[in-house]
Amino acid sequence: MTYPIEVAGLKRELPICKVTDDLYIGAFICFGDAELTVACARELLKLVPADSYDYIFTAEAKSIPLIHEMARQSGAAKYFIARKGAKAYMPDPIHVEDHSITTAGTQKLFLGRDDADLIRGKRILIMDDVISTGGSLKAMEALVQEAGGVVTGKVAVLAEGDAADRTDIKFLKKLPLFNADGTVKD
């Protein structure tokens, strides 16, 4: 089963995937789709004034191509990615916990102290590919605050389910949730 969607002027068929017995989602994946990544990055940049943030910030992994393309198109020399694990190259990492519907259990998001130092006192635009329950978004906000930055905006390609009703997020398109038979959940 798939769900047809048009986003950033492009049509795609999203596979409908099981999360729980009662919850299915349309899987939006930019990996390997250069045309979609470029178009979505362009449209996301239109959602916020360029002078409203100093850096763009996301969590790995599905949003990495998008943040890179947003940085390239906007001329940004630096962007930040919260990692799902501490890496040897991260000096004195800070971390927060994240609860996401697409990741089983609790995960932690990490940022090296060197990156945290660059974020301190800066205006940060948080971006994600899909916002659903807001768990990842909340964790990214907490990590930016822990680093001493100020979140000045939040953008996503898609807002899934109730996330589309939030007024603190700008997004390109609403994505419904689905029942097991592929019909849109009420």
VMD Tcl script that builds the backbone (N, CA, C; Angstrom):
set m [mol new atoms 558]
animate dup $m
set s [atomselect $m all]
$s set {name element resname resid chain x y z} {
  {N N MET 1 A 0.836 -1.172 0.000}
  {CA C MET 1 A 0.000 0.000 0.000}
  {C C MET 1 A 0.890 1.248 0.000}
  {N N THR 2 A 0.431 2.256 -0.700}
  {CA C THR 2 A 1.132 3.533 -0.737}
  {C C THR 2 A 0.134 4.674 -0.590}
  {N N TYR 3 A 0.673 5.825 -0.271}
  {CA C TYR 3 A -0.128 7.040 -0.153}
  {C C TYR 3 A 0.459 8.067 -1.112}
  {N N PRO 4 A -0.352 8.549 -2.076}
  {CA C PRO 4 A 0.165 9.555 -3.010}
  {C C PRO 4 A 0.225 10.925 -2.334}
  {N N ILE 5 A 1.334 11.620 -2.534}
  {CA C ILE 5 A 1.496 12.953 -1.949}
  {C C ILE 5 A 2.217 13.847 -2.945}
  {N N GLU 6 A 1.875 15.125 -2.913}
  {CA C GLU 6 A 2.618 16.115 -3.678}
  {C C GLU 6 A 3.198 17.093 -2.674}
  {N N VAL 7 A 4.503 17.207 -2.682}
  {CA C VAL 7 A 5.197 18.108 -1.759}
  {C C VAL 7 A 6.320 18.803 -2.517}
  {N N ALA 8 A 6.459 20.094 -2.286}
  {CA C ALA 8 A 7.478 20.911 -2.959}
  {C C ALA 8 A 7.378 20.785 -4.478}
  {N N GLY 9 A 6.143 20.620 -4.972}
  {CA C GLY 9 A 5.909 20.532 -6.402}
  {C C GLY 9 A 6.197 19.178 -7.030}
  {N N LEU 10 A 6.515 18.186 -6.209}
  {CA C LEU 10 A 6.845 16.849 -6.725}
  {C C LEU 10 A 5.862 15.816 -6.191}
  {N N LYS 11 A 5.517 14.869 -7.040}
  {CA C LYS 11 A 4.607 13.788 -6.638}
  {C C LYS 11 A 5.416 12.556 -6.261}
  {N N ARG 12 A 5.044 11.953 -5.159}
  {CA C ARG 12 A 5.683 10.724 -4.690}
  {C C ARG 12 A 4.625 9.787 -4.123}
  {N N GLU 13 A 4.942 8.507 -4.054}
  {CA C GLU 13 A 4.106 7.479 -3.424}
  {C C GLU 13 A 4.821 7.039 -2.158}
  {N N LEU 14 A 4.228 7.303 -1.010}
  {CA C LEU 14 A 4.842 6.924 0.256}
  {C C LEU 14 A 4.359 5.539 0.672}
  {N N PRO 15 A 5.268 4.623 0.969}
  {CA C PRO 15 A 4.833 3.316 1.465}
  {C C PRO 15 A 4.173 3.480 2.832}
  {N N ILE 16 A 3.090 2.761 3.050}
  {CA C ILE 16 A 2.414 2.788 4.346}
  {C C ILE 16 A 3.015 1.687 5.198}
  {N N CYS 17 A 3.552 2.075 6.363}
  {CA C CYS 17 A 4.308 1.159 7.221}
  {C C CYS 17 A 3.685 1.049 8.606}
  {N N LYS 18 A 3.743 -0.149 9.149}
  {CA C LYS 18 A 3.192 -0.426 10.479}
  {C C LYS 18 A 4.124 0.088 11.564}
  {N N VAL 19 A 3.562 0.846 12.516}
  {CA C VAL 19 A 4.300 1.276 13.705}
  {C C VAL 19 A 3.829 0.429 14.886}
  {N N THR 20 A 2.495 0.328 15.055}
  {CA C THR 20 A 1.869 -0.561 16.042}
  {C C THR 20 A 0.677 -1.206 15.354}
  {N N ASP 21 A -0.017 -2.102 16.045}
  {CA C ASP 21 A -1.191 -2.740 15.458}
  {C C ASP 21 A -2.259 -1.727 15.048}
  {N N ASP 22 A -2.306 -0.604 15.754}
  {CA C ASP 22 A -3.328 0.406 15.493}
  {C C ASP 22 A -2.817 1.646 14.763}
  {N N LEU 23 A -1.528 1.686 14.469}
  {CA C LEU 23 A -0.961 2.889 13.867}
  {C C LEU 23 A -0.047 2.550 12.703}
  {N N TYR 24 A -0.347 3.162 11.564}
  {CA C TYR 24 A 0.457 3.030 10.358}
  {C C TYR 24 A 0.792 4.436 9.878}
  {N N ILE 25 A 1.976 4.586 9.295}
  {CA C ILE 25 A 2.408 5.894 8.814}
  {C C ILE 25 A 2.819 5.811 7.348}
  {N N GLY 26 A 2.783 6.950 6.699}
  {CA C GLY 26 A 3.340 7.067 5.352}
  {C C GLY 26 A 4.815 7.397 5.495}
  {N N ALA 27 A 5.675 6.522 5.015}
  {CA C ALA 27 A 7.122 6.680 5.205}
  {C C ALA 27 A 7.687 7.667 4.184}
  {N N PHE 28 A 8.101 8.828 4.681}
  {CA C PHE 28 A 8.696 9.864 3.845}
  {C C PHE 28 A 10.206 9.766 3.985}
  {N N ILE 29 A 10.881 9.374 2.919}
  {CA C ILE 29 A 12.333 9.168 2.954}
  {C C ILE 29 A 12.970 9.963 1.817}
  {N N CYS 30 A 13.857 10.893 2.183}
  {CA C CYS 30 A 14.578 11.664 1.156}
  {C C CYS 30 A 15.866 10.975 0.718}
  {N N PHE 31 A 16.360 10.033 1.525}
  {CA C PHE 31 A 17.610 9.351 1.170}
  {C C PHE 31 A 17.538 8.847 -0.264}
  {N N GLY 32 A 18.516 9.209 -1.062}
  {CA C GLY 32 A 18.600 8.717 -2.431}
  {C C GLY 32 A 17.739 9.465 -3.430}
  {N N ASP 33 A 16.898 10.401 -2.978}
  {CA C ASP 33 A 16.021 11.145 -3.870}
  {C C ASP 33 A 16.523 12.598 -3.930}
  {N N ALA 34 A 17.519 12.827 -4.765}
  {CA C ALA 34 A 18.150 14.145 -4.849}
  {C C ALA 34 A 17.152 15.215 -5.282}
  {N N GLU 35 A 16.301 14.898 -6.227}
  {CA C GLU 35 A 15.322 15.878 -6.705}
  {C C GLU 35 A 14.407 16.335 -5.570}
  {N N LEU 36 A 13.916 15.394 -4.779}
  {CA C LEU 36 A 13.032 15.714 -3.663}
  {C C LEU 36 A 13.778 16.497 -2.577}
  {N N THR 37 A 14.999 16.104 -2.290}
  {CA C THR 37 A 15.800 16.790 -1.272}
  {C C THR 37 A 16.030 18.248 -1.652}
  {N N VAL 38 A 16.416 18.503 -2.882}
  {CA C VAL 38 A 16.671 19.865 -3.353}
  {C C VAL 38 A 15.392 20.697 -3.307}
  {N N ALA 39 A 14.284 20.136 -3.777}
  {CA C ALA 39 A 13.016 20.874 -3.807}
  {C C ALA 39 A 12.502 21.171 -2.395}
  {N N CYS 40 A 12.563 20.198 -1.510}
  {CA C CYS 40 A 12.092 20.410 -0.131}
  {C C CYS 40 A 12.963 21.422 0.599}
  {N N ALA 41 A 14.262 21.357 0.420}
  {CA C ALA 41 A 15.165 22.324 1.053}
  {C C ALA 41 A 14.829 23.737 0.584}
  {N N ARG 42 A 14.625 23.896 -0.700}
  {CA C ARG 42 A 14.283 25.211 -1.262}
  {C C ARG 42 A 13.001 25.758 -0.622}
  {N N GLU 43 A 11.978 24.905 -0.528}
  {CA C GLU 43 A 10.690 25.341 0.019}
  {C C GLU 43 A 10.758 25.575 1.525}
  {N N LEU 44 A 11.548 24.776 2.248}
  {CA C LEU 44 A 11.706 24.995 3.691}
  {C C LEU 44 A 12.356 26.345 3.961}
  {N N LEU 45 A 13.349 26.706 3.164}
  {CA C LEU 45 A 14.033 27.998 3.347}
  {C C LEU 45 A 13.087 29.176 3.131}
  {N N LYS 46 A 12.067 28.990 2.319}
  {CA C LYS 46 A 11.087 30.053 2.082}
  {C C LYS 46 A 10.178 30.283 3.285}
  {N N LEU 47 A 10.117 29.314 4.213}
  {CA C LEU 47 A 9.210 29.421 5.357}
  {C C LEU 47 A 9.696 30.362 6.451}
  {N N VAL 48 A 10.995 30.656 6.466}
  {CA C VAL 48 A 11.558 31.500 7.536}
  {C C VAL 48 A 12.502 32.540 6.946}
  {N N PRO 49 A 12.455 33.753 7.477}
  {CA C PRO 49 A 13.398 34.774 7.002}
  {C C PRO 49 A 14.839 34.368 7.324}
  {N N ALA 50 A 15.728 34.579 6.389}
  {CA C ALA 50 A 17.135 34.203 6.564}
  {C C ALA 50 A 17.785 34.940 7.726}
  {N N ASP 51 A 17.273 36.109 8.075}
  {CA C ASP 51 A 17.878 36.862 9.173}
  {C C ASP 51 A 17.287 36.512 10.546}
  {N N SER 52 A 16.476 35.441 10.603}
  {CA C SER 52 A 15.850 35.049 11.872}
  {C C SER 52 A 16.618 33.957 12.610}
  {N N TYR 53 A 17.718 33.476 12.025}
  {CA C TYR 53 A 18.504 32.421 12.666}
  {C C TYR 53 A 19.963 32.538 12.247}
  {N N ASP 54 A 20.821 31.971 13.111}
  {CA C ASP 54 A 22.254 31.950 12.819}
  {C C ASP 54 A 22.691 30.596 12.271}
  {N N TYR 55 A 22.081 29.529 12.794}
  {CA C TYR 55 A 22.429 28.167 12.383}
  {C C TYR 55 A 21.168 27.310 12.260}
  {N N ILE 56 A 21.286 26.265 11.456}
  {CA C ILE 56 A 20.228 25.258 11.334}
  {C C ILE 56 A 20.683 24.013 12.100}
  {N N PHE 57 A 19.722 23.344 12.720}
  {CA C PHE 57 A 20.008 22.219 13.610}
  {C C PHE 57 A 18.999 21.109 13.332}
  {N N THR 58 A 19.469 19.857 13.290}
  {CA C THR 58 A 18.571 18.712 13.146}
  {C C THR 58 A 19.155 17.525 13.892}
  {N N ALA 59 A 18.399 16.428 13.896}
  {CA C ALA 59 A 18.865 15.169 14.495}
  {C C ALA 59 A 19.101 14.158 13.373}
  {N N GLU 60 A 20.101 13.287 13.586}
  {CA C GLU 60 A 20.322 12.271 12.564}
  {C C GLU 60 A 19.166 11.288 12.590}
  {N N ALA 61 A 18.853 10.606 11.526}
  {CA C ALA 61 A 19.650 10.523 10.345}
  {C C ALA 61 A 18.894 10.983 9.103}
  {N N LYS 62 A 17.571 10.783 9.061}
  {CA C LYS 62 A 16.853 11.041 7.818}
  {C C LYS 62 A 16.891 12.491 7.362}
  {N N SER 63 A 17.125 13.427 8.261}
  {CA C SER 63 A 17.134 14.845 7.890}
  {C C SER 63 A 18.491 15.353 7.430}
  {N N ILE 64 A 19.504 14.523 7.478}
  {CA C ILE 64 A 20.847 14.987 7.118}
  {C C ILE 64 A 20.926 15.497 5.674}
  {N N PRO 65 A 20.398 14.787 4.688}
  {CA C PRO 65 A 20.472 15.352 3.332}
  {C C PRO 65 A 19.742 16.690 3.222}
  {N N LEU 66 A 18.622 16.824 3.926}
  {CA C LEU 66 A 17.855 18.070 3.874}
  {C C LEU 66 A 18.609 19.243 4.496}
  {N N ILE 67 A 19.191 19.043 5.666}
  {CA C ILE 67 A 19.905 20.144 6.310}
  {C C ILE 67 A 21.139 20.537 5.496}
  {N N HIS 68 A 21.789 19.549 4.921}
  {CA C HIS 68 A 22.950 19.855 4.088}
  {C C HIS 68 A 22.531 20.700 2.883}
  {N N GLU 69 A 21.452 20.311 2.248}
  {CA C GLU 69 A 20.982 21.050 1.075}
  {C C GLU 69 A 20.476 22.433 1.461}
  {N N MET 70 A 19.821 22.553 2.616}
  {CA C MET 70 A 19.392 23.875 3.081}
  {C C MET 70 A 20.603 24.775 3.306}
  {N N ALA 71 A 21.644 24.227 3.911}
  {CA C ALA 71 A 22.864 25.007 4.144}
  {C C ALA 71 A 23.499 25.405 2.813}
  {N N ARG 72 A 23.555 24.482 1.875}
  {CA C ARG 72 A 24.151 24.777 0.572}
  {C C ARG 72 A 23.383 25.887 -0.133}
  {N N GLN 73 A 22.058 25.761 -0.163}
  {CA C GLN 73 A 21.248 26.757 -0.868}
  {C C GLN 73 A 21.274 28.120 -0.195}
  {N N SER 74 A 21.392 28.139 1.118}
  {CA C SER 74 A 21.371 29.415 1.846}
  {C C SER 74 A 22.760 30.029 1.994}
  {N N GLY 75 A 23.787 29.290 1.629}
  {CA C GLY 75 A 25.145 29.781 1.750}
  {C C GLY 75 A 25.734 29.631 3.142}
  {N N ALA 76 A 25.082 28.863 4.004}
  {CA C ALA 76 A 25.578 28.655 5.371}
  {C C ALA 76 A 26.842 27.801 5.347}
  {N N ALA 77 A 27.817 28.204 6.119}
  {CA C ALA 77 A 29.082 27.469 6.183}
  {C C ALA 77 A 29.038 26.350 7.218}
  {N N LYS 78 A 28.064 26.387 8.123}
  {CA C LYS 78 A 28.023 25.430 9.230}
  {C C LYS 78 A 26.575 25.116 9.588}
  {N N TYR 79 A 26.325 23.866 9.933}
  {CA C TYR 79 A 25.043 23.437 10.495}
  {C C TYR 79 A 25.354 22.380 11.525}
  {N N PHE 80 A 24.352 22.025 12.334}
  {CA C PHE 80 A 24.577 21.101 13.437}
  {C C PHE 80 A 23.635 19.910 13.375}
  {N N ILE 81 A 24.193 18.750 13.721}
  {CA C ILE 81 A 23.419 17.503 13.743}
  {C C ILE 81 A 23.576 16.852 15.104}
  {N N ALA 82 A 22.449 16.646 15.782}
  {CA C ALA 82 A 22.460 15.887 17.030}
  {C C ALA 82 A 22.620 14.419 16.668}
  {N N ARG 83 A 23.585 13.769 17.278}
  {CA C ARG 83 A 23.880 12.369 16.977}
  {C C ARG 83 A 23.139 11.456 17.935}
  {N N LYS 84 A 22.856 10.229 17.501}
  {CA C LYS 84 A 22.136 9.268 18.329}
  {C C LYS 84 A 23.038 8.523 19.300}
  {N N GLY 85 A 24.313 8.781 19.217}
  {CA C GLY 85 A 25.267 8.191 20.144}
  {C C GLY 85 A 26.475 9.082 20.278}
  {N N ALA 86 A 27.146 9.000 21.419}
  {CA C ALA 86 A 28.375 9.773 21.615}
  {C C ALA 86 A 29.460 9.178 20.726}
  {N N LYS 87 A 30.230 10.018 20.087}
  {CA C LYS 87 A 31.308 9.591 19.194}
  {C C LYS 87 A 32.646 9.960 19.813}
  {N N ALA 88 A 33.677 9.215 19.463}
  {CA C ALA 88 A 35.009 9.442 20.011}
  {C C ALA 88 A 35.514 10.853 19.719}
  {N N TYR 89 A 35.117 11.424 18.599}
  {CA C TYR 89 A 35.580 12.756 18.226}
  {C C TYR 89 A 34.814 13.879 18.926}
  {N N MET 90 A 33.814 13.544 19.736}
  {CA C MET 90 A 33.032 14.564 20.444}
  {C C MET 90 A 33.658 14.855 21.806}
  {N N PRO 91 A 34.225 16.052 21.963}
  {CA C PRO 91 A 34.775 16.372 23.277}
  {C C PRO 91 A 33.657 16.675 24.268}
  {N N ASP 92 A 33.688 16.032 25.420}
  {CA C ASP 92 A 32.766 16.312 26.517}
  {C C ASP 92 A 31.321 16.500 26.027}
  {N N PRO 93 A 30.723 15.452 25.412}
  {CA C PRO 93 A 29.393 15.621 24.821}
  {C C PRO 93 A 28.297 15.890 25.857}
  {N N ILE 94 A 27.305 16.689 25.421}
  {CA C ILE 94 A 26.085 16.872 26.206}
  {C C ILE 94 A 25.013 16.008 25.548}
  {N N HIS 95 A 23.963 15.647 26.306}
  {CA C HIS 95 A 22.921 14.819 25.704}
  {C C HIS 95 A 21.566 15.043 26.370}
  {N N VAL 96 A 20.524 14.658 25.646}
  {CA C VAL 96 A 19.154 14.644 26.140}
  {C C VAL 96 A 18.510 13.350 25.657}
  {N N GLU 97 A 17.370 12.990 26.268}
  {CA C GLU 97 A 16.644 11.790 25.845}
  {C C GLU 97 A 15.534 12.160 24.887}
  {N N ASP 98 A 15.223 11.221 23.994}
  {CA C ASP 98 A 14.246 11.424 22.932}
  {C C ASP 98 A 13.297 10.237 22.884}
  {N N HIS 99 A 12.011 10.516 22.714}
  {CA C HIS 99 A 11.005 9.480 22.510}
  {C C HIS 99 A 10.321 9.780 21.179}
  {N N SER 100 A 10.468 8.884 20.217}
  {CA C SER 100 A 9.922 9.083 18.878}
  {C C SER 100 A 9.100 7.862 18.496}
  {N N ILE 101 A 8.007 8.072 17.733}
  {CA C ILE 101 A 7.178 6.928 17.368}
  {C C ILE 101 A 7.864 6.003 16.372}
  {N N THR 102 A 8.865 6.500 15.661}
  {CA C THR 102 A 9.538 5.655 14.671}
  {C C THR 102 A 10.788 4.986 15.213}
  {N N THR 103 A 11.125 5.243 16.476}
  {CA C THR 103 A 12.276 4.605 17.102}
  {C C THR 103 A 11.795 3.883 18.349}
  {N N ALA 104 A 12.071 2.588 18.430}
  {CA C ALA 104 A 11.629 1.808 19.586}
  {C C ALA 104 A 12.357 2.268 20.845}
  {N N GLY 105 A 11.595 2.491 21.904}
  {CA C GLY 105 A 12.189 2.833 23.189}
  {C C GLY 105 A 12.724 4.255 23.242}
  {N N THR 106 A 13.574 4.485 24.215}
  {CA C THR 106 A 14.175 5.792 24.430}
  {C C THR 106 A 15.513 5.857 23.723}
  {N N GLN 107 A 15.769 6.958 23.069}
  {CA C GLN 107 A 17.084 7.170 22.481}
  {C C GLN 107 A 17.639 8.475 23.030}
  {N N LYS 108 A 18.931 8.628 22.961}
  {CA C LYS 108 A 19.585 9.847 23.411}
  {C C LYS 108 A 20.129 10.591 22.210}
  {N N LEU 109 A 20.104 11.917 22.300}
  {CA C LEU 109 A 20.706 12.755 21.282}
  {C C LEU 109 A 21.909 13.454 21.892}
  {N N PHE 110 A 23.041 13.452 21.160}
  {CA C PHE 110 A 24.305 13.972 21.662}
  {C C PHE 110 A 24.818 15.109 20.788}
  {N N LEU 111 A 25.544 16.011 21.437}
  {CA C LEU 111 A 26.208 17.103 20.751}
  {C C LEU 111 A 27.542 17.318 21.445}
  {N N GLY 112 A 28.602 17.410 20.666}
  {CA C GLY 112 A 29.925 17.647 21.241}
  {C C GLY 112 A 30.015 19.034 21.862}
  {N N ARG 113 A 30.838 19.159 22.874}
  {CA C ARG 113 A 31.003 20.450 23.558}
  {C C ARG 113 A 31.500 21.524 22.587}
  {N N ASP 114 A 32.306 21.139 21.594}
  {CA C ASP 114 A 32.791 22.118 20.621}
  {C C ASP 114 A 31.636 22.728 19.830}
  {N N ASP 115 A 30.687 21.886 19.403}
  {CA C ASP 115 A 29.507 22.399 18.703}
  {C C ASP 115 A 28.609 23.187 19.654}
  {N N ALA 116 A 28.459 22.688 20.869}
  {CA C ALA 116 A 27.640 23.390 21.862}
  {C C ALA 116 A 28.190 24.798 22.103}
  {N N ASP 117 A 29.503 24.918 22.137}
  {CA C ASP 117 A 30.118 26.232 22.344}
  {C C ASP 117 A 29.800 27.192 21.198}
  {N N LEU 118 A 29.728 26.667 19.974}
  {CA C LEU 118 A 29.382 27.506 18.823}
  {C C LEU 118 A 27.913 27.923 18.849}
  {N N ILE 119 A 27.061 27.087 19.421}
  {CA C ILE 119 A 25.625 27.369 19.492}
  {C C ILE 119 A 25.307 28.388 20.585}
  {N N ARG 120 A 26.116 28.410 21.653}
  {CA C ARG 120 A 25.844 29.300 22.794}
  {C C ARG 120 A 25.610 30.733 22.324}
  {N N GLY 121 A 24.449 31.260 22.736}
  {CA C GLY 121 A 24.099 32.636 22.415}
  {C C GLY 121 A 23.604 32.860 21.000}
  {N N LYS 122 A 23.470 31.809 20.219}
  {CA C LYS 122 A 23.047 31.941 18.818}
  {C C LYS 122 A 21.567 31.588 18.645}
  {N N ARG 123 A 20.994 32.111 17.563}
  {CA C ARG 123 A 19.601 31.828 17.188}
  {C C ARG 123 A 19.594 30.592 16.301}
  {N N ILE 124 A 18.784 29.600 16.683}
  {CA C ILE 124 A 18.813 28.295 16.020}
  {C C ILE 124 A 17.469 27.977 15.377}
  {N N LEU 125 A 17.521 27.567 14.117}
  {CA C LEU 125 A 16.363 27.054 13.395}
  {C C LEU 125 A 16.424 25.535 13.455}
  {N N ILE 126 A 15.436 24.935 14.069}
  {CA C ILE 126 A 15.369 23.476 14.119}
  {C C ILE 126 A 14.585 22.994 12.910}
  {N N MET 127 A 15.112 21.965 12.242}
  {CA C MET 127 A 14.387 21.396 11.102}
  {C C MET 127 A 14.335 19.888 11.227}
  {N N ASP 128 A 13.299 19.308 10.642}
  {CA C ASP 128 A 13.142 17.855 10.618}
  {C C ASP 128 A 12.402 17.484 9.342}
  {N N ASP 129 A 12.502 16.227 8.965}
  {CA C ASP 129 A 11.777 15.809 7.769}
  {C C ASP 129 A 10.283 15.663 8.069}
  {N N VAL 130 A 9.954 14.946 9.150}
  {CA C VAL 130 A 8.565 14.722 9.544}
  {C C VAL 130 A 8.441 14.970 11.041}
  {N N ILE 131 A 7.440 15.740 11.427}
  {CA C ILE 131 A 7.136 15.933 12.841}
  {C C ILE 131 A 5.814 15.240 13.107}
  {N N SER 132 A 5.803 14.370 14.111}
  {CA C SER 132 A 4.590 13.627 14.447}
  {C C SER 132 A 4.180 13.911 15.886}
  {N N THR 133 A 4.713 13.159 16.820}
  {CA C THR 133 A 4.367 13.366 18.226}
  {C C THR 133 A 5.112 14.552 18.810}
  {N N GLY 134 A 6.196 14.944 18.189}
  {CA C GLY 134 A 6.988 16.062 18.665}
  {C C GLY 134 A 8.101 15.672 19.617}
  {N N GLY 135 A 8.284 14.363 19.868}
  {CA C GLY 135 A 9.322 13.908 20.790}
  {C C GLY 135 A 10.719 14.293 20.338}
  {N N SER 136 A 11.036 14.056 19.084}
  {CA C SER 136 A 12.358 14.418 18.568}
  {C C SER 136 A 12.552 15.924 18.582}
  {N N LEU 137 A 11.512 16.650 18.214}
  {CA C LEU 137 A 11.570 18.105 18.208}
  {C C LEU 137 A 11.834 18.640 19.618}
  {N N LYS 138 A 11.124 18.099 20.590}
  {CA C LYS 138 A 11.306 18.521 21.989}
  {C C LYS 138 A 12.734 18.240 22.454}
  {N N ALA 139 A 13.264 17.075 22.078}
  {CA C ALA 139 A 14.639 16.723 22.459}
  {C C ALA 139 A 15.644 17.655 21.789}
  {N N MET 140 A 15.424 17.994 20.520}
  {CA C MET 140 A 16.329 18.927 19.849}
  {C C MET 140 A 16.289 20.300 20.515}
  {N N GLU 141 A 15.092 20.760 20.868}
  {CA C GLU 141 A 14.960 22.041 21.568}
  {C C GLU 141 A 15.729 22.010 22.887}
  {N N ALA 142 A 15.577 20.917 23.636}
  {CA C ALA 142 A 16.261 20.788 24.926}
  {C C ALA 142 A 17.781 20.791 24.743}
  {N N LEU 143 A 18.259 20.141 23.694}
  {CA C LEU 143 A 19.694 20.095 23.441}
  {C C LEU 143 A 20.230 21.489 23.070}
  {N N VAL 144 A 19.487 22.215 22.255}
  {CA C VAL 144 A 19.878 23.583 21.903}
  {C C VAL 144 A 19.919 24.448 23.166}
  {N N GLN 145 A 18.906 24.323 24.012}
  {CA C GLN 145 A 18.869 25.101 25.258}
  {C C GLN 145 A 20.008 24.707 26.185}
  {N N GLU 146 A 20.300 23.414 26.273}
  {CA C GLU 146 A 21.412 22.929 27.098}
  {C C GLU 146 A 22.735 23.521 26.610}
  {N N ALA 147 A 22.836 23.712 25.301}
  {CA C ALA 147 A 24.056 24.295 24.715}
  {C C ALA 147 A 24.092 25.813 24.866}
  {N N GLY 148 A 22.979 26.410 25.289}
  {CA C GLY 148 A 22.942 27.857 25.472}
  {C C GLY 148 A 22.436 28.628 24.272}
  {N N GLY 149 A 21.859 27.918 23.300}
  {CA C GLY 149 A 21.280 28.574 22.131}
  {C C GLY 149 A 19.817 28.912 22.355}
  {N N VAL 150 A 19.245 29.661 21.426}
  {CA C VAL 150 A 17.849 30.063 21.494}
  {C C VAL 150 A 17.152 29.581 20.219}
  {N N VAL 151 A 16.125 28.760 20.371}
  {CA C VAL 151 A 15.364 28.281 19.221}
  {C C VAL 151 A 14.463 29.419 18.747}
  {N N THR 152 A 14.658 29.831 17.500}
  {CA C THR 152 A 13.862 30.936 16.946}
  {C C THR 152 A 12.871 30.474 15.889}
  {N N GLY 153 A 12.921 29.195 15.534}
  {CA C GLY 153 A 11.978 28.668 14.558}
  {C C GLY 153 A 12.090 27.173 14.453}
  {N N LYS 154 A 10.990 26.555 13.961}
  {CA C LYS 154 A 10.939 25.111 13.755}
  {C C LYS 154 A 10.233 24.852 12.433}
  {N N VAL 155 A 10.887 24.074 11.567}
  {CA C VAL 155 A 10.305 23.747 10.271}
  {C C VAL 155 A 10.407 22.251 10.003}
  {N N ALA 156 A 9.492 21.769 9.183}
  {CA C ALA 156 A 9.502 20.371 8.769}
  {C C ALA 156 A 8.899 20.267 7.376}
  {N N VAL 157 A 9.281 19.235 6.676}
  {CA C VAL 157 A 8.666 18.986 5.376}
  {C C VAL 157 A 7.211 18.605 5.597}
  {N N LEU 158 A 6.988 17.629 6.481}
  {CA C LEU 158 A 5.637 17.129 6.726}
  {C C LEU 158 A 5.286 17.193 8.201}
  {N N ALA 159 A 4.018 17.502 8.481}
  {CA C ALA 159 A 3.474 17.439 9.836}
  {C C ALA 159 A 2.465 16.294 9.828}
  {N N GLU 160 A 2.745 15.299 10.634}
  {CA C GLU 160 A 1.962 14.068 10.629}
  {C C GLU 160 A 0.919 14.082 11.741}
  {N N GLY 161 A -0.313 13.701 11.390}
  {CA C GLY 161 A -1.371 13.613 12.382}
  {C C GLY 161 A -1.631 14.945 13.061}
  {N N ASP 162 A -1.716 14.930 14.403}
  {CA C ASP 162 A -2.029 16.130 15.189}
  {C C ASP 162 A -0.952 17.203 15.116}
  {N N ALA 163 A 0.251 16.867 14.685}
  {CA C ALA 163 A 1.311 17.871 14.582}
  {C C ALA 163 A 0.911 18.995 13.627}
  {N N ALA 164 A 0.036 18.696 12.676}
  {CA C ALA 164 A -0.410 19.716 11.722}
  {C C ALA 164 A -1.235 20.810 12.394}
  {N N ASP 165 A -1.723 20.546 13.612}
  {CA C ASP 165 A -2.513 21.532 14.343}
  {C C ASP 165 A -1.649 22.466 15.193}
  {N N ARG 166 A -0.365 22.166 15.305}
  {CA C ARG 166 A 0.524 22.998 16.114}
  {C C ARG 166 A 0.785 24.324 15.413}
  {N N THR 167 A 0.855 25.386 16.191}
  {CA C THR 167 A 1.103 26.711 15.617}
  {C C THR 167 A 2.564 27.127 15.727}
  {N N ASP 168 A 3.384 26.319 16.417}
  {CA C ASP 168 A 4.795 26.675 16.605}
  {C C ASP 168 A 5.705 26.053 15.554}
  {N N ILE 169 A 5.121 25.350 14.591}
  {CA C ILE 169 A 5.898 24.677 13.549}
  {C C ILE 169 A 5.403 25.147 12.186}
  {N N LYS 170 A 6.341 25.432 11.307}
  {CA C LYS 170 A 5.988 25.713 9.914}
  {C C LYS 170 A 6.337 24.475 9.108}
  {N N PHE 171 A 5.451 24.078 8.222}
  {CA C PHE 171 A 5.679 22.857 7.446}
  {C C PHE 171 A 5.117 23.014 6.046}
  {N N LEU 172 A 5.545 22.111 5.160}
  {CA C LEU 172 A 5.127 22.188 3.767}
  {C C LEU 172 A 3.799 21.501 3.490}
  {N N LYS 173 A 3.550 20.411 4.202}
  {CA C LYS 173 A 2.367 19.609 3.876}
  {C C LYS 173 A 1.943 18.780 5.081}
  {N N LYS 174 A 0.649 18.545 5.190}
  {CA C LYS 174 A 0.121 17.660 6.232}
  {C C LYS 174 A 0.155 16.219 5.715}
  {N N LEU 175 A 0.508 15.294 6.614}
  {CA C LEU 175 A 0.515 13.866 6.300}
  {C C LEU 175 A -0.388 13.164 7.303}
  {N N PRO 176 A -1.416 12.477 6.820}
  {CA C PRO 176 A -2.303 11.797 7.765}
  {C C PRO 176 A -1.665 10.527 8.338}
  {N N LEU 177 A -2.289 10.023 9.390}
  {CA C LEU 177 A -1.961 8.699 9.922}
  {C C LEU 177 A -2.923 7.715 9.276}
  {N N PHE 178 A -2.596 6.427 9.344}
  {CA C PHE 178 A -3.375 5.432 8.611}
  {C C PHE 178 A -3.807 4.259 9.490}
  {N N ASN 179 A -4.878 3.612 9.050}
  {CA C ASN 179 A -5.346 2.354 9.640}
  {C C ASN 179 A -4.627 1.205 8.937}
  {N N ALA 180 A -4.774 0.010 9.473}
  {CA C ALA 180 A -4.115 -1.182 8.921}
  {C C ALA 180 A -4.482 -1.434 7.466}
  {N N ASP 181 A -5.699 -1.058 7.063}
  {CA C ASP 181 A -6.135 -1.304 5.682}
  {C C ASP 181 A -5.712 -0.193 4.716}
  {N N GLY 182 A -4.928 0.785 5.209}
  {CA C GLY 182 A -4.437 1.854 4.353}
  {C C GLY 182 A -5.333 3.068 4.272}
  {N N THR 183 A -6.489 3.017 4.926}
  {CA C THR 183 A -7.373 4.187 4.937}
  {C C THR 183 A -6.861 5.217 5.937}
  {N N VAL 184 A -7.202 6.459 5.690}
  {CA C VAL 184 A -6.784 7.552 6.570}
  {C C VAL 184 A -7.482 7.427 7.907}
  {N N LYS 185 A -6.694 7.533 8.980}
  {CA C LYS 185 A -7.206 7.456 10.343}
  {C C LYS 185 A -8.004 8.715 10.656}
  {N N ASP 186 A -9.127 8.553 11.334}
  {CA C ASP 186 A -9.957 9.706 11.736}
  {C C ASP 186 A -9.318 10.504 12.834}
}
mol reanalyze $m
mol bondsrecalc $m
mol representation Tube
mol addrep $m
